[in-house]
Amino acid sequence: MATSSMIQYLSAKNDQVGASNRRVTEQFFAGGAIAIGDAVCFDTTQTGADRVLFVVQSDSDAVATQQPIGICIAHNGSAAAAVSGDEVTVVVQGYAEGVKCAAGVVARHLLRATGTVGEVDDYTSGGVTAVTPFAIALEAVAGSKVDVCVLGYFT
């Protein structure tokens, strides 16, 4: 199911967020509940190729879910939360807004998964630093949300 539509262009409009505004998305199936703005990782509880077809919320407290690959931005084309088996759209490279984030993150911080499912935090703020940071904060966290640029290790 993972497909790539690498259409990119520069746009002078800065008031709209669109699929082509410097980001790459992939379609996956949810391996469990996933909210819009959650950091996600491959669902390695699956077998065979399904391990990279399904995603779950990232969580640094479990080795299998420590390494996020992107941010969930839609569920079946809507802004509703996904349940197991639903199709989800994940930003795997580029801009994602409204990402679930721990307090204290400021612009330019490298980000990683936290022990709270789907949440990101400063890469150096305790926790697991054995994983690769997967995104950069573009602003300071406000209201437990932050806009990020996903670094794109999985594309």
MOLIN-V717190 format. One record per residue. N is the residue number from 0. RES is the residue in one letter. PSI is psi in degrees with one decimal (NA if undefined). D_FIRST is the distance of its C-alpha to the first C-alpha in Angstrom with 1 decimal. Layout:
[[N,RES,PSI,D_FIRST] [N,RES,PSI,D_FIRST]]
//
This chain:
[[0,M,-26.4,0.0] [1,A,113.6,3.8] [2,T,162.7,6.0] [3,S,130.5,9.7] [4,S,88.9,12.5] [5,M,72.2,15.5] [6,I,115.3,18.2] [7,Q,143.7,21.0] [8,Y,162.0,24.6] [9,L,137.3,27.6] [10,S,134.6,28.7] [11,A,-17.5,32.2] [12,K,120.9,31.2] [13,N,9.5,30.8] [14,D,2.3,30.8] [15,Q,140.9,27.2] [16,V,118.5,23.9] [17,G,164.3,21.3] [18,A,-21.4,17.9] [19,S,2.9,19.8] [20,N,68.1,22.6] [21,R,46.3,21.8] [22,R,155.0,18.5] [23,V,130.1,15.0] [24,T,155.3,12.1] [25,E,149.7,8.5] [26,Q,134.7,6.4] [27,F,173.3,6.3] [28,F,143.2,8.1] [29,A,131.4,11.8] [30,G,3.5,13.7] [31,G,-168.0,16.8] [32,A,132.3,18.6] [33,I,127.1,17.6] [34,A,155.3,19.9] [35,I,132.5,19.5] [36,G,-1.6,20.9] [37,D,142.1,20.0] [38,A,136.4,19.2] [39,V,158.8,16.2] [40,C,168.5,15.5] [41,F,145.8,13.3] [42,D,91.1,14.1] [43,T,3.1,16.1] [44,T,-14.3,17.5] [45,Q,176.7,14.6] [46,T,157.1,15.1] [47,G,-142.7,13.8] [48,A,-16.4,10.4] [49,D,-20.3,9.5] [50,R,-24.7,11.7] [51,V,10.3,9.3] [52,L,-26.2,6.3] [53,F,146.0,9.2] [54,V,154.3,11.8] [55,V,167.7,15.4] [56,Q,138.8,18.4] [57,S,154.7,20.1] [58,D,115.6,23.6] [59,S,-12.0,26.1] [60,D,-10.8,28.0] [61,A,125.8,25.6] [62,V,-38.5,24.9] [63,A,-18.3,21.3] [64,T,19.9,20.5] [65,Q,-27.6,22.8] [66,Q,98.1,20.6] [67,P,151.5,18.6] [68,I,-13.4,15.8] [69,G,-166.8,16.0] [70,I,130.2,17.0] [71,C,125.5,15.5] [72,I,-11.8,16.7] [73,A,156.0,15.4] [74,H,116.6,14.4] [75,N,36.8,13.3] [76,G,3.9,15.2] [77,S,176.0,18.3] [78,A,8.2,20.3] [79,A,158.1,20.5] [80,A,149.1,19.5] [81,A,154.4,16.5] [82,V,168.6,17.1] [83,S,130.1,15.3] [84,G,-15.1,12.3] [85,D,154.4,12.1] [86,E,132.3,9.3] [87,V,149.6,10.6] [88,T,129.3,11.0] [89,V,129.6,12.3] [90,V,116.1,14.8] [91,V,-7.8,14.4] [92,Q,131.9,17.5] [93,G,-156.3,20.3] [94,Y,132.7,21.8] [95,A,136.0,21.1] [96,E,158.3,23.9] [97,G,38.9,25.2] [98,V,134.3,23.9] [99,K,123.2,25.5] [100,C,144.7,28.2] [101,A,159.1,31.3] [102,A,153.0,34.7] [103,G,-9.7,36.3] [104,V,135.0,33.5] [105,V,170.5,34.9] [106,A,142.0,33.6] [107,R,1.6,32.7] [108,H,137.8,32.0] [109,L,145.2,29.2] [110,L,152.4,27.0] [111,R,174.5,25.6] [112,A,154.2,24.6] [113,T,-177.1,27.5] [114,G,-4.3,28.5] [115,T,123.4,27.6] [116,V,132.3,24.0] [117,G,-5.8,21.9] [118,E,149.3,25.0] [119,V,160.4,25.8] [120,D,169.1,29.3] [121,D,133.0,31.4] [122,Y,-31.2,30.5] [123,T,2.6,34.1] [124,S,73.3,35.0] [125,G,-167.0,35.4] [126,G,-155.1,32.6] [127,V,115.6,30.3] [128,T,10.3,30.7] [129,A,-12.6,29.4] [130,V,163.8,25.9] [131,T,133.2,25.0] [132,P,142.6,25.4] [133,F,-7.4,22.2] [134,A,167.2,23.6] [135,I,132.2,27.0] [136,A,135.2,28.7] [137,L,-5.1,29.9] [138,E,173.5,32.5] [139,A,145.8,34.3] [140,V,138.5,32.8] [141,A,125.5,34.1] [142,G,35.0,33.7] [143,S,20.7,31.3] [144,K,152.9,28.8] [145,V,148.2,28.3] [146,D,140.5,26.6] [147,V,166.9,24.9] [148,C,113.2,23.6] [149,V,132.1,20.6] [150,L,-23.1,21.7] [151,G,47.6,18.4] [152,Y,-22.4,18.4] [153,F,89.5,14.7] [154,T,NA,13.8]]
//
